[in-house]
């Protein structure tokens, strides 16, 4: 059966969890490559893949989902600029990694942030890596369409881009800040010997990987991160980091920034077993976990105090979720819904929490509830579109992205 063999090859070499993108996406990609190579059937194509590395690379290009735009998760760039201003101005050279970098919007956003923070080109280095040669070619050109600019604050576009007949061209000053290179995060060793990075951006990659590939990737990134460096991930990946000896950075709400913890050999500590919280444990059939099942007592105490107040604070719930305290955040949302009725903000946060737990069905339900109350809620539209992409429903995903794009256009 050739298709399972091809899926197994993508799993082995690309780390792809087929459930994250849907079998239909892979089937369409394979069919397109069969036609491109003028082959008769999938069996011939499976044989070609076994002997042709260039064709395997072409298949990678066909299954990758390049969803990106400038200053995505703006809180992370606010946090980056804050730390640079406090710790790096006039000191050692700052090193940053963006993986996967896609068409360049993320590493270029990093570059603009560092320039705005007052760093000169000699004071920082940005490495940007992706498995797709095609996406890297697009990134190096530095010409972007309107879809790359989705935020409400586009002042950076006036400073660093100039309008052309075919789009917005990035200025050379920013383009020369980034070193682009093709690479696979699952290759051994990944970027070994390149030196540690102060900041690593690896956002919305782990959600497409199966567990073993997630573990391998996080271990590679751990080794590449300085002792006090920061790893930025996507909102749906925050819960995963807390299970892999990373802790959320303090005083950076919604930045999804994590520091690596010291590795402790618990087997060397007799009669002391660590309490481990995981989404599968916390989100069972019996509902959300009780606070005493979670590992951070301080956050638990804050939640208990907060529960006694009259008005559940969804902002506080978002901060807890950013710290990886998803159970407590969910509890506050539930209290808010019970005491104050339906809330798009609460439903959206519950959707993100269920995303972290791997429950795509219930996450989708919460996003739909948020959109029922606020049809123009941009973040809910985007997160639901990503879920549709992962499930293989590209038609619904495209419709949702178009809705989100129209919302931004109305706010300009």
C-alpha positions as CSV (number, residue, x, y, z in Angstrom):
1,X,0.0,0.0,0.0
2,X,2.1,2.9,-1.3
3,X,0.2,5.8,0.5
4,X,0.9,4.5,4.0
5,X,4.5,4.0,3.0
6,X,4.7,7.7,1.8
7,X,3.1,8.9,5.0
8,X,5.6,6.8,7.0
9,X,8.5,8.4,5.0
10,X,7.1,11.9,5.8
11,X,6.8,11.0,9.4
12,X,10.4,9.7,9.5
13,X,12.1,12.5,7.7
14,X,9.9,15.5,8.3
15,X,8.4,14.6,11.7
16,X,4.9,15.1,10.3
17,X,1.9,13.8,12.2
18,X,-0.6,13.1,9.5
19,X,-3.5,13.9,11.8
20,X,-2.2,17.5,12.1
21,X,-2.8,18.2,8.4
22,X,-5.2,15.5,7.3
23,X,-4.8,12.6,5.0
24,X,-6.6,14.5,2.2
25,X,-3.9,17.1,2.1
26,X,-1.2,14.5,1.6
27,X,-3.3,12.7,-1.0
28,X,-3.6,15.9,-3.0
29,X,0.1,16.6,-2.7
30,X,1.0,13.1,-3.9
31,X,-1.4,13.3,-6.8
32,X,0.0,16.6,-7.9
33,X,3.6,15.2,-7.8
34,X,2.5,12.1,-9.7
35,X,1.2,14.4,-12.5
36,X,4.2,16.6,-12.3
37,X,6.5,13.6,-12.9
38,X,4.2,12.2,-15.6
39,X,3.9,8.9,-13.8
40,X,1.1,6.3,-14.1
41,X,0.2,5.6,-10.5
42,X,1.2,6.0,-6.8
43,X,3.3,2.8,-6.8
44,X,5.7,4.3,-9.4
45,X,5.8,7.5,-7.3
46,X,6.6,5.6,-4.1
47,X,9.6,4.0,-5.9
48,X,10.7,7.4,-7.1
49,X,10.7,8.8,-3.6
50,X,12.9,6.1,-2.4
51,X,15.7,6.9,-4.8
52,X,15.3,10.7,-5.4
53,X,16.1,13.2,-2.7
54,X,15.1,16.1,-4.9
55,X,11.7,14.6,-5.4
56,X,11.3,14.1,-1.6
57,X,12.2,17.7,-1.2
58,X,9.5,18.6,-3.8
59,X,7.0,16.6,-1.7
60,X,8.0,18.5,1.4
61,X,7.2,21.7,-0.5
62,X,3.8,20.4,-1.3
63,X,2.7,19.5,2.2
64,X,4.2,22.4,4.2
65,X,1.6,25.0,5.4
66,X,3.3,28.4,5.2
67,X,1.0,30.4,7.5
68,X,2.8,33.5,8.6
69,X,2.7,37.3,8.6
70,X,4.7,40.2,10.1
71,X,4.6,40.6,13.9
72,X,2.5,37.6,14.5
73,X,1.8,37.3,18.2
74,X,2.9,41.0,18.8
75,X,3.3,40.5,22.5
76,X,6.4,38.3,21.8
77,X,8.1,41.2,20.0
78,X,7.2,43.6,22.8
79,X,8.9,41.2,25.2
80,X,11.9,40.9,22.9
81,X,12.4,44.6,22.7
82,X,11.9,45.0,26.5
83,X,14.6,42.4,27.3
84,X,17.0,43.8,24.7
85,X,16.6,47.3,26.2
86,X,17.3,46.0,29.7
87,X,20.1,43.5,29.0
88,X,21.8,43.9,25.6
89,X,22.2,47.5,24.7
90,X,25.9,48.2,24.5
91,X,26.9,44.7,25.7
92,X,27.7,41.4,23.9
93,X,26.5,40.5,20.4
94,X,23.0,39.1,20.5
95,X,22.2,35.9,18.6
96,X,18.7,34.9,17.5
97,X,17.3,31.9,15.6
98,X,14.0,31.6,13.6
99,X,13.0,28.1,12.8
100,X,11.0,27.5,10.7
101,X,11.3,30.9,9.1
102,X,8.9,30.2,6.1
103,X,8.9,33.2,3.8
104,X,10.8,35.5,6.1
105,X,8.1,37.5,7.9
106,X,9.2,36.3,11.4
107,X,13.0,36.8,11.1
108,X,12.4,40.2,9.4
109,X,10.1,41.2,12.2
110,X,12.8,40.2,14.7
111,X,15.3,42.4,12.7
112,X,12.9,45.4,12.7
113,X,12.3,45.0,16.5
114,X,16.1,44.9,17.2
115,X,16.7,48.0,15.0
116,X,13.9,49.9,16.7
117,X,15.4,48.9,20.1
118,X,18.5,50.8,19.1
119,X,20.9,48.0,18.2
120,X,23.2,48.4,15.2
121,X,23.8,45.7,12.6
122,X,27.1,44.8,14.2
123,X,25.4,44.1,17.6
124,X,23.2,41.2,16.5
125,X,23.0,38.1,14.3
126,X,19.8,36.5,13.0
127,X,19.8,33.0,11.6
128,X,16.7,31.8,9.8
129,X,16.2,28.2,8.8
130,X,13.5,26.3,6.9
131,X,13.2,22.9,5.2
132,X,11.7,24.5,2.1
133,X,14.1,25.8,-0.5
134,X,11.2,27.6,-2.3
135,X,10.1,29.5,0.8
136,X,13.6,30.6,1.5
137,X,13.9,31.9,-2.1
138,X,10.8,34.0,-1.5
139,X,12.2,35.2,1.8
140,X,15.5,36.4,0.3
141,X,13.7,38.4,-2.4
142,X,11.9,40.4,0.3
143,X,8.8,41.3,-1.7
144,X,5.5,40.8,0.1
145,X,1.8,41.1,-0.6
146,X,-1.0,42.5,1.5
147,X,-1.6,39.2,3.2
148,X,1.7,39.5,5.1
149,X,0.4,42.7,6.8
150,X,-2.5,41.7,9.0
151,X,-2.1,43.8,12.2
152,X,-3.9,47.0,12.9
153,X,-0.7,48.9,13.5
154,X,1.2,49.0,10.2
155,X,3.5,52.0,10.9
156,X,6.5,49.6,10.5
157,X,5.5,49.2,6.9
158,X,5.9,52.9,6.3
159,X,9.4,52.8,7.8
160,X,10.9,49.7,6.3
161,X,9.0,49.0,3.0
162,X,8.3,50.9,-0.2
163,X,5.3,50.2,-2.4
164,X,5.8,48.7,-5.8
165,X,3.5,47.6,-8.6
166,X,3.8,44.0,-7.4
167,X,3.7,44.5,-3.6
168,X,5.8,45.9,-0.7
169,X,9.6,45.6,-1.0
170,X,11.6,45.4,2.2
171,X,14.5,47.8,2.5
172,X,18.1,46.4,2.2
173,X,18.9,47.5,5.7
174,X,16.6,44.9,7.1
175,X,17.2,42.3,4.5
176,X,20.9,42.2,5.3
177,X,20.2,41.5,8.9
178,X,19.1,37.9,8.3
179,X,21.1,34.9,7.3
180,X,18.8,32.3,5.5
181,X,19.8,28.7,5.3
182,X,18.0,25.4,4.4
183,X,17.9,22.9,7.2
184,X,15.8,20.2,9.0
185,X,15.4,20.5,12.7
186,X,15.2,16.7,12.9
187,X,18.6,16.2,11.4
188,X,21.3,15.0,13.7
189,X,22.9,17.2,14.8
190,X,20.8,20.3,14.0
191,X,23.0,23.5,13.9
192,X,25.5,21.8,16.1
193,X,28.6,23.9,16.8
194,X,26.9,27.2,15.7
195,X,27.0,28.6,19.2
196,X,24.2,29.3,21.6
197,X,21.3,31.6,20.9
198,X,19.9,34.2,23.2
199,X,16.5,34.0,21.6
200,X,14.9,31.2,19.6
201,X,11.6,31.6,17.7
202,X,10.0,28.2,17.0
203,X,6.3,28.9,16.6
204,X,3.6,26.6,15.2
205,X,6.0,23.9,14.2
206,X,5.6,21.4,17.1
207,X,1.8,21.2,16.5
208,X,2.5,19.4,13.2
209,X,4.9,16.9,14.8
210,X,4.3,13.5,16.3
211,X,5.4,13.1,20.0
212,X,8.9,11.7,19.3
213,X,9.7,14.4,16.8
214,X,8.5,17.0,19.3
215,X,10.8,15.6,22.0
216,X,13.8,15.6,19.6
217,X,13.1,19.1,18.4
218,X,12.8,20.5,22.0
219,X,16.0,18.7,23.0
220,X,17.9,20.3,20.0
221,X,16.5,23.7,20.8
222,X,17.4,23.3,24.5
223,X,21.0,22.6,23.6
224,X,21.1,25.7,21.3
225,X,19.6,28.1,23.9
226,X,21.8,30.0,26.3
227,X,21.4,29.4,30.0
228,X,19.1,32.4,30.4
229,X,17.8,32.5,26.8
230,X,14.2,32.6,25.8
231,X,12.3,30.2,23.5
232,X,9.2,31.7,21.9
233,X,6.5,29.2,20.7
234,X,2.9,29.4,19.4
235,X,-0.1,29.8,21.6
236,X,-1.2,26.2,21.0
237,X,2.2,24.9,22.1
238,X,2.6,26.5,25.5
239,X,1.2,23.5,27.4
240,X,3.7,21.2,25.6
241,X,6.7,23.2,26.8
242,X,5.7,22.9,30.5
243,X,5.9,19.1,30.1
244,X,9.5,19.3,28.7
245,X,11.4,21.0,31.5
246,X,10.7,24.6,30.3
247,X,9.1,27.2,32.4
248,X,7.1,30.3,31.3
249,X,9.1,33.6,31.5
250,X,7.7,35.9,34.2
251,X,6.0,39.2,33.6
252,X,5.5,38.5,29.9
253,X,1.8,37.8,29.5
254,X,0.7,36.3,26.1
255,X,4.3,36.3,24.8
256,X,4.5,32.5,25.0
257,X,8.2,32.8,26.0
258,X,9.9,30.0,28.0
259,X,13.2,29.4,29.7
260,X,14.8,26.0,30.0
261,X,15.0,24.5,33.5
262,X,17.9,22.6,34.9
263,X,17.7,18.9,34.2
264,X,17.2,16.9,37.4
265,X,17.7,13.2,37.6
266,X,14.7,12.2,39.7
267,X,15.9,8.5,39.7
268,X,18.8,9.6,41.9
269,X,16.3,11.0,44.5
270,X,14.8,8.0,46.3
271,X,11.3,8.3,47.7
272,X,10.8,11.6,45.8
273,X,8.6,11.3,42.7
274,X,7.9,14.5,40.7
275,X,4.3,15.5,40.1
276,X,3.8,15.7,36.4
277,X,0.9,17.6,34.9
278,X,-0.1,16.8,31.3
279,X,-3.1,17.6,29.1
280,X,-4.1,14.0,28.9
281,X,-4.3,13.8,32.7
282,X,-5.9,17.2,33.2
283,X,-8.5,16.9,30.4
284,X,-10.0,13.5,30.9
285,X,-13.7,12.5,30.6
286,X,-14.4,13.9,34.1
287,X,-13.7,17.5,33.0
288,X,-11.2,20.0,34.2
289,X,-8.7,19.2,36.9
290,X,-9.0,20.3,40.5
291,X,-6.4,22.9,41.5
292,X,-4.6,20.5,43.8
293,X,-3.7,18.3,40.8
294,X,-1.5,21.1,39.3
295,X,2.1,21.5,40.1
296,X,2.4,25.3,40.8
297,X,1.1,26.0,44.3
298,X,1.5,29.8,44.0
299,X,-0.7,29.9,40.9
300,X,-3.2,27.6,42.7
301,X,-3.4,29.9,45.7
302,X,-3.9,32.9,43.5
303,X,-6.7,31.1,41.7
304,X,-8.4,30.3,45.0
305,X,-8.2,33.9,46.1
306,X,-9.4,35.0,42.7
307,X,-12.4,32.6,42.9
308,X,-13.6,34.3,46.0
309,X,-13.8,37.7,44.2
310,X,-17.0,38.9,42.6
311,X,-15.7,39.3,39.0
312,X,-13.7,36.5,37.4
313,X,-10.7,38.2,35.6
314,X,-10.2,36.8,32.1
315,X,-7.0,38.8,31.8
316,X,-5.7,36.9,34.8
317,X,-6.8,33.7,33.2
318,X,-4.9,34.5,30.0
319,X,-1.8,35.1,32.1
320,X,-2.2,31.7,33.8
321,X,-2.6,30.1,30.4
322,X,0.6,31.8,29.2
323,X,2.4,30.3,32.2
324,X,1.1,26.8,31.3
325,X,-1.5,26.8,34.1
326,X,-4.2,25.7,31.7
327,X,-6.4,24.0,34.3
328,X,-6.7,27.1,36.5
329,X,-7.2,29.3,33.4
330,X,-10.0,27.1,32.3
331,X,-11.6,27.1,35.7
332,X,-11.7,30.9,35.7
333,X,-13.3,30.9,32.3
334,X,-16.0,28.4,33.5
335,X,-16.7,30.6,36.5
336,X,-17.0,33.7,34.3
337,X,-19.4,31.9,32.0
338,X,-21.6,30.6,34.9
339,X,-21.7,34.0,36.7
340,X,-21.8,36.4,33.8
341,X,-23.1,34.5,30.8
342,X,-21.6,33.9,27.4
343,X,-18.4,35.7,26.5
344,X,-16.5,35.5,23.3
345,X,-13.2,36.2,25.1
346,X,-13.8,33.3,27.5
347,X,-14.9,30.9,24.8
348,X,-11.8,31.8,22.7
349,X,-9.5,31.2,25.6
350,X,-11.2,27.8,26.3
351,X,-10.6,27.0,22.6
352,X,-6.9,27.7,23.0
353,X,-6.7,25.6,26.1
354,X,-8.4,22.7,24.4
355,X,-6.0,23.2,21.4
356,X,-3.1,22.7,23.8
357,X,-4.7,19.6,25.1
358,X,-4.9,18.2,21.6
359,X,-8.7,18.1,21.6
360,X,-9.4,19.7,18.2
361,X,-13.1,18.9,18.2
362,X,-13.9,20.7,21.4
363,X,-11.5,23.5,20.5
364,X,-13.4,24.0,17.3
365,X,-16.7,24.2,19.2
366,X,-15.4,26.9,21.5
367,X,-14.0,28.9,18.6
368,X,-17.4,28.7,16.9
369,X,-19.1,29.9,20.1
370,X,-16.8,32.8,20.3
371,X,-17.5,33.7,16.6
372,X,-21.3,33.4,17.2
373,X,-21.0,36.1,19.8
374,X,-18.4,38.2,17.9
375,X,-18.4,37.3,14.2
376,X,-15.5,39.6,13.5
377,X,-13.2,38.3,16.3
378,X,-9.9,38.1,14.4
379,X,-8.0,35.7,16.7
380,X,-10.8,33.2,16.8
381,X,-11.1,33.3,13.0
382,X,-7.4,32.6,12.6
383,X,-7.2,29.8,15.2
384,X,-10.3,28.1,13.7
385,X,-8.8,28.4,10.2
386,X,-5.6,26.7,11.5
387,X,-7.7,23.8,12.9
388,X,-9.5,23.4,9.6
389,X,-6.2,23.3,7.8
390,X,-5.0,20.6,10.1
391,X,-8.1,18.6,9.6
392,X,-7.7,18.8,5.8
393,X,-10.7,21.1,5.2
394,X,-8.9,23.6,3.1
395,X,-12.1,25.1,1.7
396,X,-13.4,26.1,5.2
397,X,-9.9,27.3,6.2
398,X,-9.7,29.6,3.2
399,X,-13.1,31.0,3.8
400,X,-12.2,31.8,7.5
401,X,-8.9,33.4,6.4
402,X,-10.7,35.6,3.9
403,X,-13.1,36.6,6.7
404,X,-10.2,37.5,8.9
405,X,-8.5,39.4,6.1
406,X,-11.7,41.5,5.6
407,X,-11.8,42.2,9.3
408,X,-8.3,43.7,9.2
409,X,-9.0,45.7,6.1
410,X,-12.0,47.3,7.8
411,X,-9.8,48.3,10.8
412,X,-7.1,50.1,8.6
